[in-house]
């Protein structure tokens, strides 16, 4: 028997060990025990002593192989990852930057490598001075962020919305603590700082009225400068002023001041509109009066020159034939005076009696009596009658002149 084989016969230890000491464990027994435990974990049947020990070796090997395959599959599953469109992957090897991966199926050696996915196309919104919550998107003011001091030592209540995306994912991961949990906090803090600086350099009236677009524009530029200075990798798309008003305690007085300012602007606009309406009209009237005066001046001058020329011509004719010229002037004067008269007066030669013919009454009676007759015939009769009367008057006038000679 071998020296280490158990049995009766006393102490067989070649080194003279005492009978009370136990021999060291056998290596084969240790391997069998390990196989039993692995077989139980992997679903195999544990090997027993005696004749059953050889039949359990095959199931134990199969279970170990399946376990190894499962471990390899799990490791491959942890190492393979997919990067979607618009997202980049930042690979870290032992916590240090390794490379940046684009969209597609990628590989990372797990567990020594780690991947952080960053969405570079999503537009995020950060609210400063207020918060919206619930399905109805009800907003509540955050006084700690909204109240700001202006250059004239007044307090204003501002609410701002910032839209941003990621332009530098590597900077965002390594220079912003605990990405992505603290990204909004970083943007909100930088926005609040930039907004306080811009508001603190302007007057209250400017911030609350006409200067709101300029305040938002300057805040966006300053915010982008701050984020770039700290290498956050954040790109500011827009800064929108949601609300700007004084604190609730002085809001009523400020509204009155705003209404008064609006009334002032309205009255000024109405006055300018009235001036723009009345001034051109007055200028047109003045130009018309000036033109009429110039026309009257030209007419008077032309009439005076014509009268002077006419008088000179009459004087020349009078010097040649005084009597004829005098009679002609007399007749023309009578014709001019009696043109619009409806009465005809005849001077009787050799007497003081003046014969009056009521020609106007005769003409009126003729017209009333002959309403059914032709109007043209009545007019012809009247004109011929008047012509005959005028001819008789001229003959009497000539006879009177001859008698005087």
SESEDREN-884009 format. One record per residue (C-alpha): x, y, z; residue in three letters. Coordinates in pm, whole numbers, plus 32768, in hexadecimal, padded with zeros to 4 digits. Example, Ala and Ser with C-alpha at 12.3 -4.5 7.8 and 13.67 -1.06 7.14 Angstrom:
SITE     X     Y     Z  rest
SITE  84CE  7E3E  830C   ALA
SITE  8557  7F96  82CA   SER
***
This chain:
SITE     X     Y     Z  rest
SITE  8000  8000  8000   UNK
SITE  8074  8162  7FC4   UNK
SITE  80E7  8224  80E8   UNK
SITE  7FCC  831A  80D7   UNK
SITE  7EB3  8222  8093   UNK
SITE  7DBB  8211  81AE   UNK
SITE  7D8E  80C5  825B   UNK
SITE  7DD5  8007  839A   UNK
SITE  7F39  7FBF  83E7   UNK
SITE  7FAF  80DB  84BC   UNK
SITE  808E  81F5  845A   UNK
SITE  811F  81C9  82FB   UNK
SITE  81AB  832E  82E4   UNK
SITE  8314  8315  8268   UNK
SITE  8368  845A  8321   UNK
SITE  82F8  83B7  8467   UNK
SITE  81C9  8486  84A0   UNK
SITE  80F8  843F  85D0   UNK
SITE  7FB4  8383  85B6   UNK
SITE  7EEB  84AA  863A   UNK
SITE  7F42  858E  8513   UNK
SITE  7E69  858D  83D4   UNK
SITE  7F00  856E  8279   UNK
SITE  7EE2  8695  8180   UNK
SITE  7DB2  8698  808E   UNK
SITE  7DD4  85DD  7F4A   UNK
SITE  7DE9  86B4  7E05   UNK
SITE  7CFA  85CF  7D4F   UNK
SITE  7BF6  85FC  7E5D   UNK
SITE  7C14  8776  7E3F   UNK
SITE  7BE0  876B  7CC4   UNK
SITE  7AB4  8688  7CE8   UNK
SITE  7A14  8769  7DE9   UNK
SITE  7A42  8897  7D05   UNK
SITE  79A6  87D7  7BE3   UNK
SITE  787F  877A  7CB9   UNK
SITE  783C  88E1  7D18   UNK
SITE  7862  8960  7BB1   UNK
SITE  7782  8849  7B39   UNK
SITE  7677  88A8  7C36   UNK
SITE  768C  8A15  7BCC   UNK
SITE  7680  89C7  7A57   UNK
SITE  7570  88BA  7A6E   UNK
SITE  7648  877B  7A6A   UNK
SITE  7636  865E  7B59   UNK
SITE  7743  8644  7C5D   UNK
SITE  782A  851A  7C50   UNK
SITE  7818  8422  7D70   UNK
SITE  7917  8336  7DFA   UNK
SITE  7957  81DA  7D80   UNK
SITE  78CF  817A  7C2A   UNK
SITE  77F8  82B1  7BF4   UNK
SITE  7922  839F  7BEC   UNK
SITE  7982  836B  7A7E   UNK
SITE  7824  83A9  79EC   UNK
SITE  7806  8510  7A6F   UNK
SITE  7938  859A  79B7   UNK
SITE  788C  85CE  7866   UNK
SITE  7763  869D  78E5   UNK
SITE  784E  8770  79B4   UNK
SITE  7922  87C4  7886   UNK
SITE  77EC  8820  77B7   UNK
SITE  776B  8906  78CA   UNK
SITE  78BC  89AF  78E6   UNK
SITE  78BF  89E9  776B   UNK
SITE  7762  8A80  7773   UNK
SITE  77C9  8B60  788F   UNK
SITE  78F7  8BDA  77D0   UNK
SITE  781E  8C21  769B   UNK
SITE  7726  8CE0  7772   UNK
SITE  783F  8DAE  7807   UNK
SITE  78C8  8DFC  76AC   UNK
SITE  776C  8E5C  762D   UNK
SITE  7733  8F3F  7756   UNK
SITE  7886  8FE4  7722   UNK
SITE  783E  9019  75B0   UNK
SITE  76E8  90A6  7602   UNK
SITE  7787  91A1  76EF   UNK
SITE  7895  91FD  75F3   UNK
SITE  77B6  923A  74C3   UNK
SITE  76E8  937B  74B8   UNK
SITE  7621  943A  73B3   UNK
SITE  7643  95B1  7374   UNK
SITE  7509  9649  72DC   UNK
SITE  74F8  976A  71E6   UNK
SITE  7537  98BB  7289   UNK
SITE  75EF  981B  73AE   UNK
SITE  7765  97EE  73E3   UNK
SITE  7813  96FC  74CB   UNK
SITE  7934  975C  75B0   UNK
SITE  7A0B  962C  7602   UNK
SITE  7AD2  962A  7745   UNK
SITE  7BE4  952C  778A   UNK
SITE  7C2E  950F  78FE   UNK
SITE  7B7B  965F  7925   UNK
SITE  7C54  9710  7822   UNK
SITE  7BD9  9791  76D3   UNK
SITE  7C14  9696  75BB   UNK
SITE  7B4D  96FE  7486   UNK
SITE  7A05  978F  7402   UNK
SITE  7921  96A7  733D   UNK
SITE  7813  9705  7245   UNK
SITE  76C8  9667  71E7   UNK
SITE  76C8  94EF  71AE   UNK
SITE  7726  93A8  7258   UNK
SITE  7857  93DA  7338   UNK
SITE  7935  930A  741D   UNK
SITE  79C7  9358  7576   UNK
SITE  7A9C  926B  7645   UNK
SITE  79CB  9236  7777   UNK
SITE  7A12  925B  7899   UNK
SITE  7B51  9320  785C   UNK
SITE  7A9F  9414  7773   UNK
SITE  7968  94E6  77B3   UNK
SITE  7887  959C  76BA   UNK
SITE  77C7  96E1  76F6   UNK
SITE  76BE  973A  75F1   UNK
SITE  7685  98AD  75AE   UNK
SITE  7560  9934  74E0   UNK
SITE  75E5  9A52  7409   UNK
SITE  74A7  9AA3  7346   UNK
SITE  73A4  9ABE  7457   UNK
SITE  733A  9C22  74AF   UNK
SITE  731A  9C48  7626   UNK
SITE  7269  9D5F  76E2   UNK
SITE  72CA  9DF3  7831   UNK
SITE  71DB  9ED6  78F0   UNK
SITE  726E  9FF0  79BF   UNK
SITE  7190  A0A6  7AB6   UNK
SITE  7067  9FBC  7A91   UNK
SITE  7008  9E4E  7A73   UNK
SITE  6EF4  9DA6  79AC   UNK
SITE  6E53  9C66  7A22   UNK
SITE  6D1B  9B95  79EE   UNK
SITE  6C56  9B46  78B9   UNK
SITE  6BD2  9CA8  78A2   UNK
SITE  6D35  9D30  78AA   UNK
SITE  6CEE  9E14  79CE   UNK
SITE  6E14  9EF0  7A28   UNK
SITE  6E88  9F5A  7B7F   UNK
SITE  6F81  A06E  7BC9   UNK
SITE  70CF  A02A  7C6F   UNK
SITE  711E  A172  7D24   UNK
SITE  7285  A111  7D71   UNK
SITE  72CE  A10B  7BFB   UNK
SITE  71D1  A209  7B77   UNK
SITE  7213  A33C  7C50   UNK
SITE  7332  A414  7BCD   UNK
SITE  73BE  A56F  7C13   UNK
SITE  73D9  A676  7AFF   UNK
SITE  74D2  A791  7AD8   UNK
SITE  73E3  A88F  7B74   UNK
SITE  73BC  A7B0  7CAA   UNK
SITE  7265  A72B  7C51   UNK
SITE  71F6  A5C1  7C66   UNK
SITE  7163  A50E  7B39   UNK
SITE  70CA  A3B5  7B15   UNK
SITE  714C  A303  79DD   UNK
SITE  70FE  A1AE  794A   UNK
SITE  71E0  A11F  7840   UNK
SITE  71E6  9FE3  7769   UNK
SITE  732D  9F62  76D7   UNK
SITE  733F  9E67  75B9   UNK
SITE  7488  9DAF  7582   UNK
SITE  7527  9C79  74EC   UNK
SITE  7676  9BC8  7507   UNK
SITE  778E  9C2D  741A   UNK
SITE  78B6  9B96  74D6   UNK
SITE  785A  9A49  7575   UNK
SITE  79C0  9A05  75EB   UNK
SITE  79D7  9B50  76A4   UNK
SITE  787D  9B16  7734   UNK
SITE  78DD  99C1  77C3   UNK
SITE  7A2E  9A27  7855   UNK
SITE  79ED  9B90  78C2   UNK
SITE  7886  9B7A  7944   UNK
SITE  7866  9AB8  7A87   UNK
SITE  7777  9990  7A83   UNK
SITE  76F7  99A7  7921   UNK
SITE  75D6  99AA  78CF   UNK
SITE  753E  99F0  7A25   UNK
SITE  75EA  9B40  7A58   UNK
SITE  75D3  9BC9  78F5   UNK
SITE  7496  9C90  7934   UNK
SITE  7520  9D12  7A7C   UNK
SITE  765A  9D8E  79CA   UNK
SITE  7590  9E3D  78BA   UNK
SITE  749D  9ED3  79B7   UNK
SITE  75B4  9F57  7A93   UNK
SITE  7672  9FF0  796D   UNK
SITE  7530  A08B  78E5   UNK
SITE  74D8  A124  7A32   UNK
SITE  7634  A1B9  7A50   UNK
SITE  762D  A24B  78EE   UNK
SITE  74CD  A2D5  7918   UNK
SITE  7522  A37F  7A61   UNK
SITE  764D  A426  79C2   UNK
SITE  7581  A4A7  789A   UNK
SITE  745C  A51E  7970   UNK
SITE  7547  A5C2  7A6A   UNK
SITE  75D6  A6A2  795B   UNK
SITE  7487  A72C  78DF   UNK
SITE  736A  A7FE  7965   UNK
SITE  7222  A768  79D9   UNK
SITE  714F  A812  78CC   UNK
SITE  7237  A792  77BC   UNK
SITE  7229  A62C  783A   UNK
SITE  70AF  A622  785D   UNK
SITE  704B  A6DB  771D   UNK
SITE  7110  A70F  75E0   UNK
SITE  7252  A663  764A   UNK
SITE  71CD  A503  767B   UNK
SITE  724A  A47D  7528   UNK
SITE  739C  A51D  755E   UNK
SITE  73B6  A48C  76BF   UNK
SITE  736C  A32F  7638   UNK
SITE  746A  A356  751F   UNK
SITE  7580  A3D3  7603   UNK
SITE  7533  A2C0  7700   UNK
SITE  7554  A1B6  75F1   UNK
SITE  76A6  A23D  757E   UNK
SITE  772E  A255  76E1   UNK
SITE  76A6  A0FC  773B   UNK
SITE  7754  A05D  7611   UNK
SITE  7897  A10A  7673   UNK
SITE  7881  A080  77D6   UNK
SITE  7835  9F1D  7762   UNK
SITE  7954  9F24  7668   UNK
SITE  7A41  9FAC  7770   UNK
SITE  79FE  9E7E  784D   UNK
SITE  7A0A  9D8D  7721   UNK
SITE  78B3  9CF9  7763   UNK
SITE  7874  9C9D  75F7   UNK
SITE  7717  9D3A  7606   UNK
SITE  768D  9E0B  74E6   UNK
SITE  7582  9F10  7539   UNK
SITE  747A  9F18  7427   UNK
SITE  738C  A024  74AA   UNK
SITE  733B  A0EF  75DF   UNK
SITE  71CE  A159  75F7   UNK
SITE  7146  A254  76F2   UNK
SITE  7005  A1BD  7778   UNK
SITE  6F9A  A2D0  7866   UNK
SITE  7028  A412  78F4   UNK
SITE  6F70  A4D6  79FC   UNK
SITE  6FAC  A58C  7B42   UNK
SITE  6F74  A4DF  7C90   UNK
SITE  6E0D  A4A8  7CFD   UNK
SITE  6E28  A5B2  7E0B   UNK
SITE  6E5D  A6CE  7D11   UNK
SITE  6DB6  A637  7BE0   UNK
SITE  6C7C  A713  7BF7   UNK
SITE  6D46  A856  7C03   UNK
SITE  6E23  A7E2  7AEA   UNK
SITE  6CF3  A789  7A14   UNK
SITE  6C70  A8EA  7A46   UNK
SITE  6DBC  A977  79D7   UNK
SITE  6DBD  A897  78A7   UNK
SITE  6C5B  A901  784A   UNK
SITE  6CBC  AA6E  7870   UNK
SITE  6DE7  AA36  778D   UNK
SITE  6D0A  A987  768F   UNK
SITE  6C11  AAAA  769B   UNK
SITE  6D31  AB99  7662   UNK
SITE  6DA8  AAD7  7534   UNK
SITE  6C43  AAC1  74AE   UNK
SITE  6C0A  AC38  74D1   UNK
SITE  6D55  AC83  742A   UNK
SITE  6CFB  ABA0  730A   UNK
SITE  6BA6  AC42  72E6   UNK
SITE  6C44  AD9E  72E7   UNK
SITE  6D41  AD35  71E2   UNK
SITE  6C2B  AC9F  710D   UNK
SITE  6B61  ADE2  7127   UNK
SITE  6C94  AEAF  70D0   UNK
SITE  6CDF  ADCE  6FA7   UNK
SITE  6B77  ADFF  6F33   UNK
SITE  6B4A  AF76  6F6D   UNK
SITE  6CA0  AFF4  6F02   UNK
SITE  6C94  AF71  6D9B   UNK
SITE  6B31  AFEF  6D7D   UNK
SITE  6B95  B14A  6DF7   UNK
SITE  6CC0  B14A  6D10   UNK
SITE  6BDF  B0EC  6BEC   UNK
SITE  6AE8  B200  6C44   UNK
SITE  6C03  B2FD  6C61   UNK
SITE  6C8D  B292  6B0F   UNK
SITE  6B33  B2AF  6A74   UNK
SITE  6B01  B40E  6B03   UNK
SITE  6C57  B476  6A84   UNK
SITE  6C09  B3F2  6929   UNK
SITE  6AB6  B49E  6929   UNK
SITE  6B5B  B5E4  6993   UNK
SITE  6C5F  B5C3  6882   UNK
SITE  6B4D  B579  6787   UNK
SITE  6A83  B6A5  67FD   UNK
SITE  6BBA  B77B  67E8   UNK
SITE  6BFF  B707  6688   UNK
SITE  6A92  B73D  6624   UNK
SITE  6A88  B89C  66B7   UNK
SITE  6BCC  B8FA  6612   UNK
SITE  6B5B  B86D  64C5   UNK
SITE  6A08  B91A  64E8   UNK
SITE  6AB1  BA64  6540   UNK
SITE  6B9F  BA45  6420   UNK
SITE  6A7B  B9F2  6338   UNK
SITE  69B2  BB1B  63B6   UNK
SITE  6ADE  BBFD  638B   UNK
SITE  6B15  BB7D  622A   UNK
SITE  69A2  BB9F  61DF   UNK
SITE  699E  BD02  6266   UNK
SITE  6ACA  BD5A  6191   UNK
SITE  6A20  BCCD  605C   UNK
SITE  68DA  BD83  60AA   UNK
SITE  6998  BEC5  60E1   UNK
SITE  6A3A  BEA1  5F8D   UNK
SITE  68E6  BE63  5EEB   UNK
SITE  684C  BF85  5FAD   UNK
SITE  6955  C071  5F30   UNK
SITE  6903  C008  5DCC   UNK
SITE  6783  C010  5DEC   UNK
SITE  670D  C09D  5F39   UNK
SITE  6594  C09C  5EF7   UNK
SITE  6580  BF3D  5E73   UNK
SITE  665B  BEBA  5F88   UNK
SITE  6589  BF6C  608E   UNK
SITE  6443  BEDE  6006   UNK
SITE  64D7  BD84  5FF8   UNK
SITE  654A  BD99  615D   UNK
SITE  63F3  BE0D  61C7   UNK
SITE  6344  BCEE  611B   UNK
SITE  6434  BBED  61A4   UNK
SITE  6401  BC71  6300   UNK
SITE  6289  BC5A  62E2   UNK
SITE  62A2  BAFE  6253   UNK
SITE  637F  BA91  6372   UNK
SITE  629B  BB2D  6478   UNK
SITE  6152  BAB1  63E9   UNK
SITE  61C9  B954  638A   UNK
SITE  612C  B8A8  64B8   UNK
SITE  5FFB  B98E  64CA   UNK
SITE  5E9F  B90D  646D   UNK
SITE  5E1A  BA6D  6425   UNK
SITE  5E4B  BB3D  62ED   UNK
SITE  5E4A  BCBE  62FA   UNK
SITE  5E2B  BD90  61BE   UNK
SITE  5E87  BEFC  61B0   UNK
SITE  5D91  BFCE  60E5   UNK
SITE  5E28  C0D9  6008   UNK
SITE  5DB2  C23F  6043   UNK
SITE  5CFF  C1FC  6189   UNK
SITE  5D2E  C1A5  62F5   UNK
SITE  5C40  C081  62FC   UNK
SITE  5CDB  BF29  631B   UNK
SITE  5C15  BE11  6284   UNK
SITE  5C1F  BCD4  6350   UNK
SITE  5BCF  BB90  62A9   UNK
SITE  5B8E  BA6F  6398   UNK
SITE  5C3C  B978  62B5   UNK
SITE  5C8A  B893  63D7   UNK
SITE  5B1C  B876  6431   UNK
SITE  5ABC  B840  62C7   UNK
SITE  5BC0  B72D  62A4   UNK
SITE  5B4C  B687  63E7   UNK
SITE  59DD  B691  6377   UNK
SITE  5A3C  B60D  6223   UNK
SITE  5AEE  B4E9  62C1   UNK
SITE  59CE  B49D  63B0   UNK
SITE  58C5  B4BA  62A0   UNK
SITE  5981  B3EE  619F   UNK
SITE  59EB  B2CD  627C   UNK
SITE  5964  B1D5  617C   UNK
SITE  5A1A  B278  605A   UNK
SITE  5B7B  B22F  5FF3   UNK
SITE  5C81  B2CA  60DB   UNK
SITE  5D74  B312  5FC4   UNK
SITE  5C6E  B3DE  5F06   UNK
SITE  5C26  B4AA  603F   UNK
SITE  5D98  B4EC  6071   UNK
SITE  5DC2  B550  5F06   UNK
SITE  5C9A  B63F  5F20   UNK
SITE  5D21  B6D9  605B   UNK
SITE  5E7B  B70A  5FCE   UNK
SITE  5DF5  B79D  5E8C   UNK
SITE  5D11  B883  5F4D   UNK
SITE  5E30  B8F8  6027   UNK
SITE  5F08  B928  5EF3   UNK
SITE  5DFB  B9FD  5E56   UNK
SITE  5DD9  BACF  5F8D   UNK
SITE  5F53  BAFF  5F99   UNK
SITE  5F53  BB6D  5E2C   UNK
SITE  5E45  BC70  5E72   UNK
SITE  5F0C  BCEE  5F9B   UNK
SITE  6044  BD19  5EC8   UNK
SITE  5F84  BDDA  5DBF   UNK
SITE  5EF9  BEC6  5EC6   UNK
SITE  6054  BEF1  5F56   UNK
SITE  60DD  BF50  5DFD   UNK
SITE  5FC0  C048  5DC4   UNK
SITE  6009  C0E7  5F14   UNK
SITE  6174  C11C  5EB9   UNK
SITE  6119  C1B6  5D6D   UNK
SITE  602B  C2A9  5E15   UNK
SITE  6141  C316  5EFC   UNK
SITE  6223  C360  5DD7   UNK
***
